[in-house]
C-alpha cells in the first residue's frame, strides 16, 4: 500500500512526516527537517523530498496550508501553492492541502510537556506529524462513515 508524506513548508525549513503502511499513524521520516539557506532555493529541498517519496513508496503528499486565523489566505499561502505546483510537476504525485493553523503552537506545547530538548530544532517535524495525523484521522472517519 502506498504511504502518505506530510510536509510543513516554511521559509527556511520543511518538516517531514510519513504514515505507517496502514495509513493510521504519523511518524517522523529519516530526513526529519529539511533546511535550506535561502527561502527561494528549492532544488535541493525537492530532491530530498523526491528521495523520501521513493524510499517510503509515497502515493500522496499532504502539505500544510498556512491560512490566517480568520481563514483568509496570505502571502505564505501563495508560496505554498507555488511549492505544491513544483512538487506535482517533479514527483507526479497528488498534493493535498491541509489547514495547518495552530499546528506549530500545538507542536510546541506537546514538545514542552514531554520535556523535549532543542524544541526549536524539531518543531517543524512535530508540526508535520500533527498535520499528517489530523489528515489520517479525517480520512479514517470518512472510511468509517462510508461503510
N, C-alpha and C positions, 0 to 999 in steps of 0.2 A: 504494500500500500504506500502511496506517495505521502510524504510528510509535509508540514507547513512550516515555513520560515517566517519569523516576525522580525521587523526592523523598526527601531526607534531612531529616526533620522534627525540629526541635529546639525548645527552649523559646522562643528569640528569633529563630531563623532557619530557613529551609528552603533547603537546597541543591538545585539542579535539574540534570538532565542529560537528554539526548534521544538516541534511537537514530538511526542512519542509516536510509535508506529500505529497505535490505536486511535490517535487523534483525541486523546483525553487530557493529557497534561503537557505543560510547557516547561522546558528546561534550558539551561544555557547551552550555547554552542561551543565548539573548540576555539572559535575566534573571540568570543566574549564581546569586546568593544573594538570596533574598527576606528582608528584615529587617522586624521589627515591634517596636514599642515595649513592648508588654505581651504576656505569654505567651497570654492568653485572647482577644486581639483578632485574629480570623482573617478578618474580612470582606475586607479589602484583600488579604491573602495569597491567599485563594481566588480573588479577582477576577484577580490576576496569573496564577495557575495556569490559570484558565479562558482567559485570553488566549493563554497558551502552548499550551494544548490546541488551540485554533482555528488558531493560526499554524503549528503543526507537524503538523497533521492527526493528532492522537493518538487511538489506539484503546484503549489500556490504560495505566493508571498503576501503576507499581511503587513501593511505599512501603517504605522501610527499617523493619524491625521490631526494636526495641531489646531483645532478650532479654538476660537476665543471663548471665554467663559459664557458669553451671551449667544454662542452658536454661530457667530459670523466668521467669515474667513479673512485672514490677514495675509501678510507677506510670506510667512512661513508656509502657509497652505499652498501658495503658488510655487514655492521652491520644492515642496513635497510632491506636487503634481508633476513638475519637470523631472524630478528624480524617478518617480514611478514610470514615466514615459521612457526614460533611459533604460530602466530595468527591463521593462517589457520588450523593448527593441533588442537588447543584448541577450537576455535569457530566454525569451519566447515563453514566458510564464505569466499567468494572470496575476495582477496585483490588486488586492482588495484593501480599501481604506477602512480603518477602524478609528473611531473617536478616541483620542488619547488624552482628553482633558483630565487633569489631576493625576495621571499615572506617575509622573515624576514625584509628586508630593507623596503619593501612596508608597512608592518605592523607597523614598527617604524615610518615611515613618516605619515601614517594615524592617528596613536595614538597621535603623537606630534601636528599635525594640529588640532585635536579635543580637545586638552588641557587635554588629559588623564593623570592622575597621576599614579605613580608607573608603568611606562611603562615597565620596565624590568620584573616585576611580571606577566604581561599579554601578552607579545609579542608572546609567543608560541601559546597561544589560538587564538590571532588575525591572526597569520600565518596559523593556521589550518582552520580558517574561509575563508581566502583568497584561500587556496589550494582547499577547497571544492567548493567555489563559481566559481572558474575557471573551475573545473571539471563539475559542473552543467551547466555552460554556454556552454561548449563544447558539452555536451550531448544534451542540448536543441537545439543547432544548427543542430546536426545530425538528431534529430527527425523532425525538421522543414524542412530540406532539403530532407528527405525521404518521405515526404508526410504528 
